[in-house]
Amino acid sequence: MRQDINIARRCERAVVTAYRELRQVGSDDLSAFQACTALYRIHHPEASLNEARRLVAEWIDHHVVRQQETVAYG
């Protein structure tokens, strides 16, 4: 069980890092999101496209969008 949690956290970190880096080099939001969804599905082919999109969206919202809001409204 602990190993599953560590794997999930590494995957979450990888997706969020990829999204941030893609945005920093000029990718638009949708392109970065789609790339991260593809990244997730490469490592989790058992996941449906909708499941991958939902998870990636949640992670981006939690780690990027809300963090930006905190900084902006801090």
PyMOL commands that place a pseudoatom at each C-alpha (Angstrom):
pseudoatom trace, name=CA, resn=MET, resi=1, chain=A, elem=C, hetatm=0, pos=[0.000, 0.000, 0.000]
pseudoatom trace, name=CA, resn=ARG, resi=2, chain=A, elem=C, hetatm=0, pos=[2.763, 2.470, 0.923]
pseudoatom trace, name=CA, resn=GLN, resi=3, chain=A, elem=C, hetatm=0, pos=[4.535, 1.746, -2.378]
pseudoatom trace, name=CA, resn=ASP, resi=4, chain=A, elem=C, hetatm=0, pos=[1.321, 2.537, -4.296]
pseudoatom trace, name=CA, resn=ILE, resi=5, chain=A, elem=C, hetatm=0, pos=[1.081, 5.899, -2.542]
pseudoatom trace, name=CA, resn=ASN, resi=6, chain=A, elem=C, hetatm=0, pos=[4.709, 6.713, -3.402]
pseudoatom trace, name=CA, resn=ILE, resi=7, chain=A, elem=C, hetatm=0, pos=[4.146, 5.775, -7.047]
pseudoatom trace, name=CA, resn=ALA, resi=8, chain=A, elem=C, hetatm=0, pos=[1.023, 7.944, -7.191]
pseudoatom trace, name=CA, resn=ARG, resi=9, chain=A, elem=C, hetatm=0, pos=[2.871, 10.908, -5.667]
pseudoatom trace, name=CA, resn=ARG, resi=10, chain=A, elem=C, hetatm=0, pos=[5.765, 10.567, -8.126]
pseudoatom trace, name=CA, resn=CYS, resi=11, chain=A, elem=C, hetatm=0, pos=[3.303, 10.444, -10.995]
pseudoatom trace, name=CA, resn=GLU, resi=12, chain=A, elem=C, hetatm=0, pos=[1.482, 13.504, -9.685]
pseudoatom trace, name=CA, resn=ARG, resi=13, chain=A, elem=C, hetatm=0, pos=[4.793, 15.385, -9.319]
pseudoatom trace, name=CA, resn=ALA, resi=14, chain=A, elem=C, hetatm=0, pos=[5.862, 14.392, -12.833]
pseudoatom trace, name=CA, resn=VAL, resi=15, chain=A, elem=C, hetatm=0, pos=[2.595, 15.596, -14.358]
pseudoatom trace, name=CA, resn=VAL, resi=16, chain=A, elem=C, hetatm=0, pos=[2.626, 18.915, -12.476]
pseudoatom trace, name=CA, resn=THR, resi=17, chain=A, elem=C, hetatm=0, pos=[6.303, 19.518, -13.292]
pseudoatom trace, name=CA, resn=ALA, resi=18, chain=A, elem=C, hetatm=0, pos=[5.692, 18.791, -16.969]
pseudoatom trace, name=CA, resn=TYR, resi=19, chain=A, elem=C, hetatm=0, pos=[2.712, 21.149, -17.042]
pseudoatom trace, name=CA, resn=ARG, resi=20, chain=A, elem=C, hetatm=0, pos=[4.637, 23.987, -15.389]
pseudoatom trace, name=CA, resn=GLU, resi=21, chain=A, elem=C, hetatm=0, pos=[7.630, 23.552, -17.670]
pseudoatom trace, name=CA, resn=LEU, resi=22, chain=A, elem=C, hetatm=0, pos=[5.498, 23.427, -20.796]
pseudoatom trace, name=CA, resn=ARG, resi=23, chain=A, elem=C, hetatm=0, pos=[3.737, 26.626, -19.764]
pseudoatom trace, name=CA, resn=GLN, resi=24, chain=A, elem=C, hetatm=0, pos=[7.071, 28.314, -19.006]
pseudoatom trace, name=CA, resn=VAL, resi=25, chain=A, elem=C, hetatm=0, pos=[8.354, 27.641, -22.509]
pseudoatom trace, name=CA, resn=GLY, resi=26, chain=A, elem=C, hetatm=0, pos=[5.230, 29.069, -24.102]
pseudoatom trace, name=CA, resn=SER, resi=27, chain=A, elem=C, hetatm=0, pos=[2.801, 26.197, -24.557]
pseudoatom trace, name=CA, resn=ASP, resi=28, chain=A, elem=C, hetatm=0, pos=[-0.802, 27.253, -24.196]
pseudoatom trace, name=CA, resn=ASP, resi=29, chain=A, elem=C, hetatm=0, pos=[-2.910, 25.791, -21.407]
pseudoatom trace, name=CA, resn=LEU, resi=30, chain=A, elem=C, hetatm=0, pos=[-4.776, 23.267, -23.550]
pseudoatom trace, name=CA, resn=SER, resi=31, chain=A, elem=C, hetatm=0, pos=[-1.637, 21.935, -25.254]
pseudoatom trace, name=CA, resn=ALA, resi=32, chain=A, elem=C, hetatm=0, pos=[0.138, 21.532, -21.913]
pseudoatom trace, name=CA, resn=PHE, resi=33, chain=A, elem=C, hetatm=0, pos=[-2.920, 19.818, -20.429]
pseudoatom trace, name=CA, resn=GLN, resi=34, chain=A, elem=C, hetatm=0, pos=[-3.185, 17.414, -23.360]
pseudoatom trace, name=CA, resn=ALA, resi=35, chain=A, elem=C, hetatm=0, pos=[0.522, 16.577, -23.172]
pseudoatom trace, name=CA, resn=CYS, resi=36, chain=A, elem=C, hetatm=0, pos=[0.237, 15.862, -19.458]
pseudoatom trace, name=CA, resn=THR, resi=37, chain=A, elem=C, hetatm=0, pos=[-2.826, 13.698, -20.016]
pseudoatom trace, name=CA, resn=ALA, resi=38, chain=A, elem=C, hetatm=0, pos=[-0.841, 11.722, -22.618]
pseudoatom trace, name=CA, resn=LEU, resi=39, chain=A, elem=C, hetatm=0, pos=[2.068, 11.436, -20.165]
pseudoatom trace, name=CA, resn=TYR, resi=40, chain=A, elem=C, hetatm=0, pos=[-0.245, 10.051, -17.514]
pseudoatom trace, name=CA, resn=ARG, resi=41, chain=A, elem=C, hetatm=0, pos=[-1.773, 7.529, -19.920]
pseudoatom trace, name=CA, resn=ILE, resi=42, chain=A, elem=C, hetatm=0, pos=[1.649, 6.312, -21.059]
pseudoatom trace, name=CA, resn=HIS, resi=43, chain=A, elem=C, hetatm=0, pos=[2.370, 5.284, -17.488]
pseudoatom trace, name=CA, resn=HIS, resi=44, chain=A, elem=C, hetatm=0, pos=[-1.202, 4.207, -16.741]
pseudoatom trace, name=CA, resn=PRO, resi=45, chain=A, elem=C, hetatm=0, pos=[-2.608, 2.653, -19.927]
pseudoatom trace, name=CA, resn=GLU, resi=46, chain=A, elem=C, hetatm=0, pos=[-5.381, 1.053, -17.888]
pseudoatom trace, name=CA, resn=ALA, resi=47, chain=A, elem=C, hetatm=0, pos=[-6.857, 4.501, -17.199]
pseudoatom trace, name=CA, resn=SER, resi=48, chain=A, elem=C, hetatm=0, pos=[-9.590, 5.766, -19.464]
pseudoatom trace, name=CA, resn=LEU, resi=49, chain=A, elem=C, hetatm=0, pos=[-9.104, 9.083, -21.210]
pseudoatom trace, name=CA, resn=ASN, resi=50, chain=A, elem=C, hetatm=0, pos=[-11.782, 10.648, -18.997]
pseudoatom trace, name=CA, resn=GLU, resi=51, chain=A, elem=C, hetatm=0, pos=[-10.126, 9.334, -15.835]
pseudoatom trace, name=CA, resn=ALA, resi=52, chain=A, elem=C, hetatm=0, pos=[-6.740, 10.665, -16.948]
pseudoatom trace, name=CA, resn=ARG, resi=53, chain=A, elem=C, hetatm=0, pos=[-8.223, 14.052, -17.798]
pseudoatom trace, name=CA, resn=ARG, resi=54, chain=A, elem=C, hetatm=0, pos=[-9.977, 14.271, -14.445]
pseudoatom trace, name=CA, resn=LEU, resi=55, chain=A, elem=C, hetatm=0, pos=[-6.844, 13.407, -12.448]
pseudoatom trace, name=CA, resn=VAL, resi=56, chain=A, elem=C, hetatm=0, pos=[-4.578, 15.711, -14.429]
pseudoatom trace, name=CA, resn=ALA, resi=57, chain=A, elem=C, hetatm=0, pos=[-7.095, 18.552, -14.106]
pseudoatom trace, name=CA, resn=GLU, resi=58, chain=A, elem=C, hetatm=0, pos=[-7.346, 18.005, -10.333]
pseudoatom trace, name=CA, resn=TRP, resi=59, chain=A, elem=C, hetatm=0, pos=[-3.570, 17.972, -9.932]
pseudoatom trace, name=CA, resn=ILE, resi=60, chain=A, elem=C, hetatm=0, pos=[-3.071, 21.093, -12.038]
pseudoatom trace, name=CA, resn=ASP, resi=61, chain=A, elem=C, hetatm=0, pos=[-5.859, 22.865, -10.185]
pseudoatom trace, name=CA, resn=HIS, resi=62, chain=A, elem=C, hetatm=0, pos=[-4.439, 21.899, -6.800]
pseudoatom trace, name=CA, resn=HIS, resi=63, chain=A, elem=C, hetatm=0, pos=[-0.753, 22.541, -7.464]
pseudoatom trace, name=CA, resn=VAL, resi=64, chain=A, elem=C, hetatm=0, pos=[-0.763, 25.311, -10.073]
pseudoatom trace, name=CA, resn=VAL, resi=65, chain=A, elem=C, hetatm=0, pos=[-4.037, 27.230, -10.208]
pseudoatom trace, name=CA, resn=ARG, resi=66, chain=A, elem=C, hetatm=0, pos=[-4.665, 27.431, -6.466]
pseudoatom trace, name=CA, resn=GLN, resi=67, chain=A, elem=C, hetatm=0, pos=[-1.012, 28.215, -5.777]
pseudoatom trace, name=CA, resn=GLN, resi=68, chain=A, elem=C, hetatm=0, pos=[-1.170, 31.117, -8.247]
pseudoatom trace, name=CA, resn=GLU, resi=69, chain=A, elem=C, hetatm=0, pos=[-4.342, 32.374, -6.579]
pseudoatom trace, name=CA, resn=THR, resi=70, chain=A, elem=C, hetatm=0, pos=[-2.673, 32.244, -3.176]
pseudoatom trace, name=CA, resn=VAL, resi=71, chain=A, elem=C, hetatm=0, pos=[0.285, 34.254, -4.458]
pseudoatom trace, name=CA, resn=ALA, resi=72, chain=A, elem=C, hetatm=0, pos=[-1.950, 36.747, -6.258]
pseudoatom trace, name=CA, resn=TYR, resi=73, chain=A, elem=C, hetatm=0, pos=[-4.291, 37.289, -3.317]
pseudoatom trace, name=CA, resn=GLY, resi=74, chain=A, elem=C, hetatm=0, pos=[-1.805, 36.367, -0.548]
for i in range(1, 74): cmd.bond("trace and resi %d" % i, "trace and resi %d" % (i + 1))
show_as sticks, trace
zoom trace
